[in-house]
């Protein structure tokens, strides 16, 4: 069992029919009634059938590895391919053929080429073809003790070497500078192949037809019961991808015509947008678009490139348009039927099948295909002759923003080849920021190191390999340049934090928002604004902000005051704060303004703000605390804590309102009784 088997709370099981030579989603083949052999795939096991593009990529990698097509037919095998994504610094998949893993297909981020890492069954298929180099070792025990084997034999640099002992493959490594670096040690008993029968996608469908009908019935029942119990108007979030296409078709099978909701981030590939409109027209459905417009291109000049650890874009391109659209169109709760699956990420694996959106509380979300793998998704598409987004056939693994930092270099190579104009537009932005930050642009851009803000593990590994360690080591210098449009410098002493802003701090910036912090006292003396918080104090004069604190709570209060000032200075007009405020206390009038009579001091407006929650947490506070991972500090209030606080505060307010109303009713009754007594006396 691997490390990844332990961390995934849910994993998928697949089998292989030895008679029909096809993958199975249940243990019994529906075509021949044979019991399938379990497949040992890396967790979570979200395997998918190989498409035409995958066949070409496998051949391309084979040629890159061995310089010839010789032996490829035997290596490829007879069955349909099954691909299972595995953890790697870029993109890597286990390739299953004829019921066994024959190799790991991966994209080398340094050579920008597809390559193979052979499994023992894969080696045995081509060992006698003369295409793979071998190296004889004296002892298998020696292999288990050594990670690097010195050799006088010469190979090509980075060449794949099969390690053998007494003519038996025992491991694999890569040659570099007179050493063979061991990557894998093979177990002794390995199945070479289960079957050699030719099979196609039609055979896969027949072998899984009854099993698929069971999955479909359960998904339809889930949708039906959820609709009956909630009695809420249904919508389907349609991204233009395969999962949401399947969910939509399931909903339509129940005779329901939902409204389609498409979040157009403004940086979708054109095929995706076209697919959304095509599907809406094909099924004659109302289509509502939560459109971010040019928000990304307008905001990237301030925020800089988004990163896997610096996702300001999600708040501006997804949260804001969705909140705005739902609030403007639906005056009541909506049931959002989504195509989310547990095997896409750990976060989604831990999520229940029904949940209320933490960002859009009026949206109840339901995931009918929560436990489906990609194999089930594609089988459903093939069985029902659905037309998926054409990007999949071009080799795209995911459908979304074309330059998402979560993408791999392999995906970026695809964008570069299929949509050069869009990619060049993004390269212009990266070039501009590379010049500003004073870093090696070629390395930073070409190898995608911009995808991480902080010195993440993969970023460190790649920068060392590419001999540009300064991209990681000089994070402090880079962060200072990154924020120079707002802050000149930050000085730290044992007694206070001194932040010098680029422009004079207007006192109105704090006075228009002060109620968020529950300030104890605020006064002006000789043009100095003095603010007293719980366990903390702030002084604002000209361009200078002095922050003093006595505890962790005091520090967090100081940081939230800093957030109020910077979000006022650099507000991006996304209106997340306004849309999310539970009491409608905040409004954006060019700048954020808060009504102190309605504010309940929950600070949710800071948590949903991309300036406060991303820019300041990931750039400014790291400079204050001296670590790029400052945003992980234990004293920082979590989002769940904020929501819990809001629930409590609103409940208290409701009780106060109810108590006040009862007091008023009692007082009115007494006044009414007194008047009645007075009139009775006068008439008596």
N, C-alpha and C positions, 0 to 999 in steps of 0.2 A: 504494500500500500504506500503510495507516495504522499508527500506533504500536502498536495492539493486535494487529495481524497479526504483529508482531515478537516480542511478549512471550509469546504463546501457543505452547507447544511442539507442540500438536496442534490442528488446526482442521477443521471439517466442511465438506464441499462439497455443494451442492445444485444441481439443474438445474430447468428449466421446459420442459414439453412445449408447443410452440407450436400443436400440433394439438388436443390434449385440454384445454389451458389448465389444467394441474395441476402442482404441485411434484413433483420426482422425487428419489429418494435415490441413484439410479444414473443414468448419462448417457443410457441408452436407455429409452424408454417401453415398458412391458410390454403396453400396450393396443393401441397403433398402430404400434409399432416405429420411431417417429420419434426422431431424435437430439435430446436436450434442449439448451437454451441455458443456459450457466452463470449462476448467480445470484451477483451481487457483494454479499455480506453482510458486515457487520462481524464480525471474529473474536470468539469462536471459531465463530460460525455455528450456534449451538444453537437453530435455529428450530422452531416448533411450529405446528400448524394453529389457526386461530381458532375459538373456541367461541362459543356464543350470547351469552355475556356480553361477549365482545370486540366483537361487532357493535354492541351497545348502547353500549359505551364509546367506540367510534369515532364513532358518531353524536353522542353527548354532547359529545365534544371538538370536533367540527365546528360544532355549534351554539354552543358556548362561544367559538369562534374567530371565527365570522362572523355570529352572531346569527340564523341562518336555516337551514332544511333545504334551501333552494334549491340545486340542483346536486349534492346529495349522492349521488344515484343514479349519475350519471356519474363522480363522484369515486371511489365505492366499487368500481365495476367489476363484472365478471361471475363471476369465479372465487371459489373458496374463498380466504380470507385466510391468509397466512403471517406469523407474528410472530417477530421476532428481537430478543432483548434486547441493548441496547448500553449502554456506560458513561455514567453520568449521576449527578448528585448525588442523585436520587431514583429514579424508575422511568421508563425510556424504551425504546421498541421500534420497530424498523423495521417498517413494514407493507407487505407485498408483495401486490399485486393484479394479475391478468392478466400476471404475469411480470416486473413492475417494482416498485421501491420507490416508493410514492406519497407517503409522509410518514414522519415520526417522531412517534409518539404518546407524549406524556409527561405526567407528573403534576407540575403546578406546585406546589412546596412552599409558596409564599407565598400564592397564592390558593386553594390546596387544590382545584384544578379540573384536569380532564383537558384538554390542549391539543394542537395539531398544529404541527409544523414542516414545511412543504410542501417536497417535492422538485420538481425541474423537471417530471417527468412528472405529478405531482400538480397543479402550477400550470396546466399546459397543458390539463388536463381541465376546469378551472373558470374559466379566465381570461376567457372570454367570457360568463360567467354573471352578472357584476356583483356578485359576493359578496366579492371580495378587493380590497383597496386596492393601488394601484400608485404608483411614484415613478420618474420618468424621470431617468436620469443621462446626463451629456454624453459620458462615455467609459468603456469597460470597463477601460482602464488605470488610470483614476482610482480605480475601485472596488477594485482590487487594492492600492492604496497606502493607502486610508482604512479605518479600522475604524468610524469614526463620521462620518456625513454630516449637516451642519447643513441645516435646511430651515425655510422660513417657512410651509410648508403645515401645516395642523393635522390631526392624527389623534387617535384615542383613545389614551390611555396604554397601553403594552404591546401595541398593535395590530400584527399581522403585516403587513409591507409587502413586496410583490413589486417588486424593482428591475428596471427594463427599460431597454433601449437599442435604439432603432429598432424598438420593438414586440416585441422578443425578451426573454423573461425571462433575466436574467443573474445574479440573486442574490436573497437574502432577508434581511430584517432586522426589527427591532422598534423601534417608535417610543416615545420617552420624552423629555419635556422639550425639545422642538424639535430633537431629534437622532434619526437612524435608526442604530441599532447593527447593523452587518452581522454576520450569523451564518454565512451560507453563500454561496459563489460557485459558480455552476453551470458545468459544462463545456459546450462547444458541442454536441458530438454525444451526445445522450442518446436512448435508445429510449423512446418514449411508451407503447407497449403491444405485447405479443407476440401476443395473441389476445383476442377478445371472446366466445368460446364460453362459454356457461353451464356451470359445473362444480360438483360436490358432493363430499362426502367419499367417496361410493361410487365416483366416477370416480377419485379419488386412490388408493383401495385397489386398483382394477383396474390402474391404471397402474404400481403398485409391487409387485404381488403376487409375482412371481418374484424380484424383488430382495429383498423382505422374507424370502422363504423361504431365501434364501442367508444373510442375517443370522441367521435363527433356527437354521439348521443349524449354523453356526459356533458360536453360543452354546451349543447343546445338546452339541456335540462337546467344547467347552471344559469344561463341567460334568462330562461323563462321564469325560473323561481325568483331570481334577483329582481326582475321587472315586476313580478306579482307582489313581492314583499315591500319593495320601495315605492311602487306606484309613482315613479318620477319619470319625467320626459327623457327618453334615451337619445344620446348622441354617440357617434363613433368617431374617435380621434383617428384621422386617416393621414398617415405620414407619406404615403406613396410607396411604402415598403411592403414586403411580403407578408409580415405578421399582421399588420392592420388590414391588408387585403383579405386574408383568411377570416379574421374576426368579422369584417363587414359581410362577407358571404354567409357566415353562420347566422348572423342577425337577420339577413334577408330570407334565409330558409324558414324562419319562424313567421314569415308574413309581415314583418315589421319594416317600415321604411324610415330609418333614422335620418337625422340631420348629420351631415359630415362636417367635422371641424378640422381644418388644416392650419397648422402653425407655420406660416411662411416666414422663415427667419431672414429672408433677403439674401442668403448665401447658400441656397439650395441649388443643386444642378438642374439645368432646364428639363431634363428627362423626368425628374421627380415631379416638378410642377405640372408638366404635360400629363403625367400619369394620373395625378389627382383630378384634373379637369376631365380626363378621358373616362375615368371610373364614375365620377359624378354624373356625367352625361349618359353613360351606358345604362346605369340603373335609375336614371331620372330622379336623382336625389338633390335636395337642397344642400348647397355647399356654403359654409361660412368660413371665412379666412381671417385668422388672427395674424395680421400683417405687421411685420417689424419695419418694413420699408428699407430705408438706407441707414437705419440706426447703427448697424455694425460699422460701416465705413465712416460714419460721423464720429463714433465713440472711440474707434481704435487709435485715433490721433492723440487722445488723452490717455487711455488705459494702456496702450501698447498691445503687442500680440497676446492673445489669451493663452493660458497654459493648462496642463492637466491639474496643476495645483493653483491655478489663477483664473478661474472660470467666471469672469465678470460678464461674459457674453450671454450665459444662460439667463441671468436675471434681466438683461435688457432685451434679448431677442425672443425669449420664451415666456418667462414669468409675466412681464409687463403686457405684451400683446394679448396673452390668454386671459389675464385678469380683466383687462379693459374690455375685451370682446364679450366675455361671459357676463360681466356686470352690466353692459349696455344692452344685451339682447335678452338674457333670461332674468326675470325678476324673482325666480324661485330656484330651489335646488335642482341640479341636473345629474342624471346618471351617465357617466362617461365610460363607454365600453371600449377598452383599450387592448392593443395587441402585445402587451408586455409578457415576457416569459422569464421564468425563474433562472434559466441558465445563461442569461445575457450578462449578469453581473452579480456580485455577492449581495449588493444592496437589494436587488430585485428578488434574489433567492430568499432573503429574510423577510420579505414583505408578504402580507396575507393576500388572498385573492380579491378581497374587497377592502378598500381603505378610503379615507377622506383625504383629499389633497391638502398637504400642509401649507401650500402656497396659495391655493384657491379653495378656501374652506367650503364654498357652496357647491363644490364638485365632488360627488361620490364616484369613485373609480372602481371598475370591476374588470377582472382579467380572466376570461373564459379559457384561454389557452395557456394558463400559467405553467402547467407541467408538460407542455409539448416541447419536443426537440425540433431542431431544424429538419430532421428527416420526416417527421410527421407533417410539418408545415409544407414541405415540398411535395409530399405524397398527396396531400389535400389539393394543392394547386394542380398537380398533374391529373388527379382523378376527376376534378371538376372543370378541367380545361380552362383555368383562369389565365389571364394574361398579366404577368408580373412586370414590374419596372424593368425596362431593357438594360439598365445599368448592371443587373446581376450577370447577364450573359457576357458583359464586357469584362467581368472579373471583380466587380465591387462586392465586398463582404457586407457592408452596412450602407444604409441610405440616410443621408443627413447633410449637415453643413460640409461643403467641399474641402474646407481647410481646418476642420475640427482638430484640436491638439490631441484628441484621443486616437486619431488615425495613425496608421503605421506608415513608414516610408514606402512600403509596397503600394499602399493606397494612393499616396501622393504621386508616385510614378504614374499611376493610372490617370489621375486627374491631369497631370502634365501632358500626357499623350492624347487623352480624349477631349480635353477642354483647355488648350494652351492659352487662350485669351484670358480666361478666368484666373488661371494659375499665374500668368504674368502680372495681372493686377495685384495679386497677393504678394508676389515677389517684390513689387515696387514698394509696398508697405514695409516689408521686412528689410529691404535695403535702406530705407529711410531710418528705421529704428536701429539697424546695425551701425550706421554712421553716427547716430546720436549717442549710442552707448559705447562706441569706441572699441568694438570687439572684432574678432576675425570673422567677417561676414560670410566668407566662403564656407567655413566649417559650421557656423551657427545656422546658416540657411540650408546649405546642401544636405547636411545630415540631420536636420530637424531638431537641433538642440534648443530652438526657441519654444518647443512644445512643453518645456519645464521652466518655471521661473526660478525656483530654489535649486540647490545642487542635489537633485534626486539621484538615486543609485545608477540608473541607466545613463543619465547625463554625465555623471562622473566617469563611468566606464568608457563611454564613447570619447569624451574629451581627452582622457589619458591616452587612449589608443590612437587618436588623431593628433596627439602631441600639441594640444591646445588647452592645458589645464587652467589657464587664466580665466576661461569662460565660467569655470566653477569656482575657483579660488578667489576671484575678485568680485564676489557677489555684493559685498559692502559698497565698493566703488560704483558698481553698475546700478544698484538700487538708488544711490544718491543722485545719479544722473537721471534715472527714471522719473524721480519726483521733483526735479528741479523747477518745473513750471509752477509748482505750488510752494515748495519749501526750499529755502536757501541752505540751511544747515540745522543740525540737531546737536546740542551740547548736553552731556550728562555729567552730573556731579553726585556726590553722596547725599546732597540735600534736595536737589530739584532737577527737573527736566526743562531745558530751554529750547524752544522751537522758534526759529527765525523764519518768517514767511517772506515770500517774494514781494508781496504787496502789503500795504497797511491793513490790519484786521479791523473791519467795521464792527462796532459794538452791536449793531442791529442783527448781525449774524447770530449772536447768542441770544439777544433779547427776544428775537422772534421765535426762538425754539426752546427757551430755558425750561419750560414745564416738563420736558422729557426727563430731565435729570433730578427732579424734585429738589431743587436748589434751596439750601437753608437761608442764604442771604446773598444779595447782590447789590453792590453800591459802586458809585463812580467817585474817584478822588484824584484831582489833578490829572485828568485825562486817562487815568488808569482805572480799568474796570476790574473790580475785585469780586470774585465769586467763591463762596464757601459751600463746599459739598460735604457729604458724610465722609469723615476721615481724610479729607483732601481740600486743597485750595488752589485756585487759579488766578493769575493776574494777566491782563491783556493791556498792552501799551504799544501803540504804533504797530510795528511788524513783529513784535515779540510776545510770546506766550510762555509764561512761567508756570509750571505745574509742580505742586508739592503734595505728597501723600504719606499716610502713616501705616497703611495696611494693604493687603491684596485688593480688598474692596475699594479702598481709596484709589489705588492704581487704576482699576477698571472704570471708576467714575471719571478719572482724568482722561482715560482713553476715549470714553464716550463723549466727553466734552470736546476733545480734539476732533472726533468724527463729526460732531454737529458743525463745527467751524469749517472743516474741509468740504463737507457735502454742500454747505451753503455756497462756498467759493466755486466749486466745480460741478454743481448740479447738472446732470445729463438729461433732465426733463423726462425720465422714464416713467415717473409717477407711481413707482412701486409702493412707495410709502403711503401715498394718498389712497391707492386702491386697496391696500392691505390693512389700513388702520381700522380696528374694530369699533371705534366710536366716532369715526369721521372727524377727528380732531385736527388732522393735518391737511393742508392744501398747498398746491404748487402755484404760486403767483410769480412766475419767473424764478423765484427762490422759495424754499420751503418755509411755510408759516404755520404755527401751531396755536390753536385756540386753547388756552389754559383751562377753561371751564369744562372742556370735554376730554382733555388728556388724562389718561389713567396711569401714566408713567411706565407703561409696559416695555417701552423701547423696541417694540416690533419694527417700527419704522427704520431703525438703524440696522436691524438684522436682515431686512429685505433690500437694503440700499446697496448697490454695487460699489459705490464710493466707500461707504463705511465698512461693509462686510468683506470686500475683496481688496480694493486698492489700499486702504489703510491697514487692514489686518495683515496683508501679505507683503507690503512694501515699507510702510512707515513704521509700524510697531516693531518689525524685525530690526530696524536700525536703532530703535530705542533700547531694545533688550539685547541686541548683539547676537541674534541668532535668526537664520532664515525660517526656522520652524516656530517662531514666536506665536503664530496663530493656533498652535496646539497646546498652549499653556492651560494648566488645570483650572486657573481662576476665571477663565473666560466663560461667560454664561452661554450655555448651549441653547439651541433652538427649541428643544423640547421643554426646557425650563421656562423659556419665554412664553410658550403656548400654555403651559400649566399655570403660570402667573396670570395670564390674560383671563383664563377660565375662572380662576379664583376671584380676581378683581371684578369681573363682570357679574359674577354671582353675588358678591358683596354689594355691588351697586344696585343690583336688581332687588336684593332684600331691603336695602335702604329706601329705594323707590317705593316698594310695597309698603314698608313701615310708615314712610312719609305720607303716602296716599291714605293709609288707614287713619293716621293722626288727623289729617285734613278732614276726612269724612266724619270723624268723631267731633272735631271742632265745629264743623258745619251743623251737625245734628244738635250740638249744645246751643249754638247761636239761634238755630231754628226753634228749639224748645223755649229759649228765653223770649223770642219774639212772640211765640204763641201764648206764653204765659202773660206777657205784657198786654197783648191785644185782648186776652180774656179778662184781665183785670180792668182794662179801659171800658170794655163792653159790659162788665159785670155790674 
